[in-house]
Amino acid sequence: MLKRLAVVALAVAGVLGGATPALAADAPISCPPGTIPSPRTGECIIVVADPGDGGDPGGGGGSGGGDQPVDLPTCTWTLTSPTKEVPCSTSHGWWVQSQQCYAKALQPQPPFSDPAWGGRTTGQVYACTRPVLGGGPFAFVTFWIWLATPPNGAPPDPRVLTRRAIARMNLHAINIGIVPEPGPGSIGIIGMPTWMWAQNPGATTWGPQTQSASAGGFTVTATAKAQRTVWAMGDGATVTCTGPGTPYADSYGKQSSPTCGHTYTGQGTYTVRATTYWIVTWAGIGLRGTIPLDFTDTTTITMGEAQVLTN
């Protein structure tokens, strides 16, 4: 983060002669030497940064603060005469030729109501750090810009690639298996064990499943796995099962489920909701993280009392 030691703002209407050339169509501001135009405020600003924040991008090897220069001749600083080649990547981000600055995506992104979006809802907003012409080796100004796509050579947002990988998984809720069975004419007996399970659990309903997504030569790999299913039984009780459950078979008779079950104590028709909670772990572009997901399936069962018939 820039540690601002001095800030000078000059109104655009009062600029001096010998102004720097206009930078881009969206920032047609002329400024006196030693200052820099700010598209956000309409002022010419000079900001002197802490020397630990990095060096003059055209200084030819004098980088500091952990810069990682990339020798690409397409990255040039055109505000100087003659034009200088600059590293395409530093600790400030990736070079945006049209804006003559290093851009780094803001995290988190500002709300769409921020003027930096300009009414848009796609692309991203970046912190744009530009060296100050004539401001010394450690003078920079930082402002916000919007870009439709990442700067040339910059990695994409890994979260965007993660979402693409997750979309390929086609994850969805389990298909509820339950005894007594749902449907007309099927009535369970209160006091008897109810069994719950995921029917035919697989890669899309329980996992694990791994998918990757790539863009611009960068790849993110994501793995999704269900962690548990929380069953809301409709009678106020919830049951948490850490596995897909055990399917009921007639041979089990009146036994309780060894993995996922419940016992109703009152008659009625109950709506059963099974919510499966997933964790997606992802890694790529030098980062890693987790994303929680959940999916719900619903069914209805009826419970009644056993009737004893006598002559």
C-alpha positions as CSV (number, residue, x, y, z in Angstrom):
1,M,0.0,0.0,0.0
2,L,1.3,3.5,-0.8
3,K,2.4,5.5,2.1
4,R,1.5,9.0,1.0
5,L,4.1,11.6,2.2
6,A,3.0,14.6,0.1
7,V,-0.1,15.4,-2.0
8,V,-0.6,18.4,-4.3
9,A,-3.8,18.9,-6.3
10,L,-4.0,21.6,-9.1
11,A,-7.3,22.5,-10.7
12,V,-7.4,21.5,-14.4
13,A,-8.5,25.0,-15.4
14,G,-5.3,26.4,-14.1
15,V,-2.7,24.1,-15.7
16,L,0.6,25.5,-16.8
17,G,2.2,25.4,-20.1
18,G,4.4,22.4,-21.1
19,A,1.7,19.9,-20.1
20,T,2.1,16.2,-20.5
21,P,0.3,14.6,-23.4
22,A,-3.2,13.2,-23.1
23,L,-3.1,9.5,-22.0
24,A,-6.2,8.0,-23.3
25,A,-9.6,8.8,-24.7
26,D,-11.2,8.5,-21.3
27,A,-8.6,10.7,-19.5
28,P,-8.0,13.8,-21.8
29,I,-6.4,15.9,-19.0
30,S,-3.4,18.1,-19.5
31,C,-1.1,18.6,-16.5
32,P,2.1,20.6,-15.7
33,P,5.3,18.7,-15.4
34,G,5.7,16.7,-12.2
35,T,1.9,16.2,-11.8
36,I,-0.4,13.5,-13.2
37,P,-4.0,13.5,-14.4
38,S,-6.7,11.8,-12.3
39,P,-9.7,10.6,-14.4
40,R,-11.7,10.2,-11.1
41,T,-11.4,13.8,-9.8
42,G,-10.5,16.0,-12.8
43,E,-7.4,17.2,-11.0
44,C,-3.6,17.0,-11.5
45,I,-2.2,15.1,-8.6
46,I,1.3,14.2,-7.4
47,V,1.7,11.6,-4.8
48,V,5.1,10.8,-3.3
49,A,5.2,7.2,-2.1
50,D,7.2,5.4,0.5
51,P,10.5,4.4,-1.2
52,G,9.9,0.8,-0.1
53,D,7.0,0.5,-2.5
54,G,9.1,0.1,-5.7
55,G,11.2,1.9,-8.1
56,D,11.0,4.0,-11.3
57,P,9.5,1.6,-13.9
58,G,11.9,2.9,-16.5
59,G,14.9,2.8,-14.3
60,G,16.5,-0.2,-15.9
61,G,16.9,-2.7,-13.1
62,G,16.4,-0.5,-10.0
63,S,13.2,-2.2,-8.9
64,G,12.4,-2.6,-5.2
65,G,9.7,-4.0,-3.0
66,G,9.7,-7.5,-4.6
67,D,9.0,-6.4,-8.2
68,Q,8.9,-9.2,-10.7
69,P,9.9,-7.6,-14.0
70,V,8.9,-9.3,-17.3
71,D,11.0,-8.3,-20.3
72,L,8.2,-7.7,-22.9
73,P,9.0,-5.0,-25.4
74,T,5.3,-4.3,-25.9
75,C,5.2,-2.5,-22.6
76,T,6.3,1.1,-23.0
77,W,6.1,4.3,-21.0
78,T,5.1,6.9,-23.7
79,L,5.1,9.9,-21.4
80,T,8.9,10.1,-21.6
81,S,11.0,11.3,-24.5
82,P,12.3,9.1,-25.8
83,T,9.8,6.3,-25.0
84,K,11.1,3.8,-22.4
85,E,10.4,0.1,-22.2
86,V,9.1,-0.9,-18.8
87,P,8.5,-4.2,-17.1
88,C,5.1,-5.6,-18.0
89,S,4.7,-6.9,-14.4
90,T,5.7,-5.4,-11.0
91,S,4.4,-5.5,-7.5
92,H,1.9,-2.9,-8.5
93,G,0.2,-5.2,-11.1
94,W,0.3,-5.5,-14.9
95,W,1.0,-2.7,-17.3
96,V,-2.0,-1.2,-19.1
97,Q,-0.6,0.5,-22.2
98,S,-3.6,2.8,-22.8
99,Q,-3.6,4.1,-19.2
100,Q,0.2,4.1,-18.7
101,C,-0.2,2.4,-15.3
102,Y,0.1,-0.9,-13.5
103,A,-3.3,-2.4,-12.8
104,K,-4.2,-4.8,-10.0
105,A,-7.8,-6.0,-9.5
106,L,-9.4,-4.6,-6.3
107,Q,-10.3,-7.2,-3.7
108,P,-13.1,-7.0,-2.8
109,Q,-14.6,-5.3,-5.8
110,P,-16.4,-2.0,-5.1
111,P,-20.2,-2.0,-5.4
112,F,-21.7,-1.4,-8.8
113,S,-22.9,2.0,-7.5
114,D,-19.3,3.2,-7.5
115,P,-18.6,5.7,-10.3
116,A,-15.6,3.6,-11.4
117,W,-18.0,1.0,-12.9
118,G,-19.6,3.7,-15.1
119,G,-22.9,1.9,-15.0
120,R,-21.4,-1.4,-16.1
121,T,-21.8,-4.8,-14.3
122,T,-19.2,-6.8,-16.2
123,G,-15.4,-6.7,-16.2
124,Q,-13.5,-5.6,-13.1
125,V,-12.3,-2.4,-11.3
126,Y,-8.6,-2.1,-10.9
127,A,-6.3,0.0,-8.8
128,C,-4.1,1.8,-11.4
129,T,-0.7,2.8,-10.2
130,R,1.2,5.2,-12.5
131,P,4.7,6.7,-12.1
132,V,4.7,10.5,-11.8
133,L,6.6,12.1,-14.6
134,G,9.4,14.1,-13.1
135,G,8.4,13.1,-9.6
136,G,11.5,11.2,-8.7
137,P,12.1,7.4,-8.5
138,F,9.5,6.7,-5.9
139,A,6.6,9.0,-6.9
140,F,3.4,7.3,-7.9
141,V,-0.3,8.1,-8.2
142,T,-3.0,5.5,-7.8
143,F,-6.6,5.8,-9.0
144,W,-9.3,3.4,-10.1
145,I,-10.1,2.3,-13.6
146,W,-12.6,-0.2,-15.2
147,L,-11.4,-2.8,-17.6
148,A,-13.5,-5.3,-19.6
149,T,-10.8,-7.9,-19.6
150,P,-7.6,-8.4,-17.5
151,P,-4.5,-6.5,-18.7
152,N,-2.5,-8.2,-21.4
153,G,-0.6,-11.0,-19.8
154,A,-2.3,-10.7,-16.4
155,P,-3.8,-13.8,-14.9
156,P,-7.6,-14.0,-14.8
157,D,-9.5,-13.9,-11.5
158,P,-9.1,-17.4,-10.1
159,R,-12.6,-17.3,-8.7
160,V,-14.0,-16.8,-12.1
161,L,-12.2,-19.9,-13.3
162,T,-13.3,-21.8,-10.2
163,R,-16.9,-21.0,-11.0
164,R,-16.4,-22.3,-14.5
165,A,-14.9,-25.5,-13.1
166,I,-17.8,-25.9,-10.7
167,A,-20.4,-25.4,-13.5
168,R,-18.8,-28.3,-15.4
169,M,-19.5,-30.6,-12.4
170,N,-23.3,-30.3,-12.7
171,L,-23.7,-30.7,-8.9
172,H,-27.2,-31.1,-7.6
173,A,-29.2,-32.3,-4.6
174,I,-29.4,-36.0,-3.7
175,N,-32.4,-38.0,-4.7
176,I,-34.0,-38.8,-1.3
177,G,-34.3,-42.4,-0.4
178,I,-36.6,-42.9,2.6
179,V,-38.7,-45.6,4.3
180,P,-41.6,-45.3,4.7
181,E,-41.8,-44.5,1.0
182,P,-43.5,-41.3,-0.2
183,G,-46.6,-41.5,-2.3
184,P,-50.3,-42.3,-2.0
185,G,-51.2,-45.3,0.1
186,S,-47.8,-45.5,1.8
187,I,-48.1,-45.0,5.5
188,G,-45.4,-45.5,8.1
189,I,-45.9,-46.6,11.6
190,I,-45.0,-44.2,14.4
191,G,-42.5,-45.6,16.8
192,M,-40.9,-47.7,14.0
193,P,-37.5,-46.6,12.6
194,T,-37.4,-44.3,9.6
195,W,-34.4,-44.8,7.3
196,M,-33.0,-42.0,5.1
197,W,-30.3,-42.2,2.4
198,A,-29.1,-40.7,-0.9
199,Q,-30.3,-42.8,-3.7
200,N,-27.5,-43.8,-6.1
201,P,-24.9,-41.3,-4.7
202,G,-22.3,-40.4,-7.3
203,A,-20.0,-37.7,-8.6
204,T,-22.8,-35.1,-9.1
205,T,-24.7,-35.8,-5.8
206,W,-22.0,-36.7,-3.3
207,G,-18.6,-36.5,-5.0
208,P,-15.7,-36.3,-5.0
209,Q,-15.4,-34.8,-8.4
210,T,-12.5,-32.8,-9.9
211,Q,-12.7,-30.3,-12.8
212,S,-10.4,-27.7,-14.2
213,A,-10.9,-24.5,-16.1
214,S,-8.3,-22.5,-18.1
215,A,-7.9,-19.0,-19.7
216,G,-5.0,-17.2,-21.1
217,G,-2.6,-20.1,-20.3
218,F,-3.7,-20.1,-16.6
219,T,-5.5,-23.0,-15.0
220,V,-7.5,-23.5,-11.8
221,T,-8.4,-27.0,-10.5
222,A,-11.4,-27.5,-8.2
223,T,-12.5,-30.6,-6.2
224,A,-15.9,-30.9,-4.7
225,K,-17.1,-33.3,-2.1
226,A,-20.2,-33.5,0.1
227,Q,-19.5,-33.2,3.8
228,R,-22.9,-34.0,5.3
229,T,-26.6,-34.0,4.8
230,V,-28.9,-32.3,7.3
231,W,-32.4,-33.8,7.3
232,A,-35.2,-31.6,8.5
233,M,-37.8,-34.2,9.4
234,G,-40.9,-32.0,9.5
235,D,-41.7,-32.7,13.1
236,G,-39.2,-30.2,14.5
237,A,-36.3,-32.6,14.5
238,T,-33.1,-32.4,12.4
239,V,-30.7,-35.3,11.8
240,T,-27.2,-34.7,10.6
241,C,-25.6,-37.6,8.6
242,T,-22.0,-37.5,7.5
243,G,-22.3,-40.1,4.8
244,P,-24.9,-40.9,2.1
245,G,-26.7,-43.2,4.4
246,T,-27.7,-46.9,4.1
247,P,-30.5,-47.9,1.7
248,Y,-33.2,-49.9,3.4
249,A,-33.8,-53.6,2.5
250,D,-36.6,-55.9,3.6
251,S,-34.1,-58.1,5.3
252,Y,-33.4,-55.3,7.9
253,G,-36.9,-55.7,9.3
254,K,-37.5,-53.4,12.3
255,Q,-33.9,-52.5,12.8
256,S,-32.8,-48.9,13.0
257,S,-30.6,-47.5,10.3
258,P,-26.9,-47.9,11.2
259,T,-26.0,-44.6,9.6
260,C,-29.0,-42.2,9.1
261,G,-32.4,-42.6,10.7
262,H,-35.2,-41.1,12.8
263,T,-38.2,-42.2,14.8
264,Y,-41.6,-40.3,14.6
265,T,-43.7,-40.2,17.7
266,G,-46.8,-38.6,16.2
267,Q,-49.2,-39.2,13.4
268,G,-49.3,-36.8,10.4
269,T,-48.0,-35.9,7.0
270,Y,-44.5,-34.6,7.2
271,T,-42.4,-32.6,4.6
272,V,-38.8,-33.9,4.8
273,R,-36.0,-31.6,3.5
274,A,-32.6,-33.1,2.8
275,T,-29.9,-30.4,2.5
276,T,-26.5,-31.6,1.4
277,Y,-23.5,-29.3,2.2
278,W,-20.4,-29.4,0.0
279,I,-16.9,-28.0,0.2
280,V,-15.1,-27.1,-3.0
281,T,-11.4,-26.7,-2.7
282,W,-9.6,-25.0,-5.5
283,A,-6.0,-24.0,-6.4
284,G,-4.3,-22.2,-9.2
285,I,-2.5,-19.1,-10.3
286,G,-0.5,-19.2,-7.1
287,L,-3.7,-19.1,-4.9
288,R,-6.0,-21.5,-3.2
289,G,-9.3,-21.4,-1.3
290,T,-12.6,-23.1,-0.5
291,I,-16.2,-22.5,-1.5
292,P,-19.2,-23.8,0.4
293,L,-22.2,-25.0,-1.6
294,D,-25.5,-26.6,-0.6
295,F,-28.4,-28.3,-2.4
296,T,-31.8,-29.4,-1.1
297,D,-34.3,-32.1,-2.1
298,T,-37.8,-32.4,-0.6
299,T,-40.3,-35.1,-0.2
300,T,-43.5,-35.9,1.9
301,I,-44.2,-39.0,4.0
302,T,-47.2,-40.0,6.1
303,M,-47.1,-41.6,9.5
304,G,-49.9,-43.4,11.3
305,E,-50.7,-45.7,14.2
306,A,-50.8,-49.4,14.0
307,Q,-54.4,-50.6,14.3
308,V,-55.3,-53.8,16.2
309,L,-58.3,-55.5,14.8
310,T,-60.5,-57.7,17.0
311,N,-63.6,-59.8,16.3
